[in-house]
Amino acid sequence: NKWTIVFPGSGRQWKDWKQASAFHSGNRIRTTRYTWLTFLPQNLFEQFHRLGNLYFFFLVVLSWFPQVAVFHREVTLLPLVVVLLASMIKDAAEDYRKHQYDKAINSSKTRVYDK
């Protein structure tokens, strides 16, 4: 767990500020869940925590065995792919909106009052 330390601008704690600023280089807000590199693996990991998606995945795995297969592989794979794609598109759009909001907040001007 990281703690953010805020020091007043009076200059009395200059030594402590240098030590704390080495750990906290920026003051940006980030509420997004994914990055470009982690979107696919992290989203798939979250999607397969749902029982319905695991059920359809189990049916897809079973359809690869000819002794157990009732439908064609593609027919069994289609519902899972459609649900996963729809969820991924929804999560990507939601995360993009969060990114835009974070960008607006991080670029806004602030006013600091000091006694």
Secondary structure, 3 states (H helix, E strand, C coil): CCCCCCCCCCCCCHHHHHHHHHHCCCCCCCCCCCCCCCHHHHHHHHHCCCHHHHHHHHHHHHHCCCCCCCCCHHHHHHHHHHHHHHHHHHHHHHHHHHHHHHHHHHCCCCCCCCC
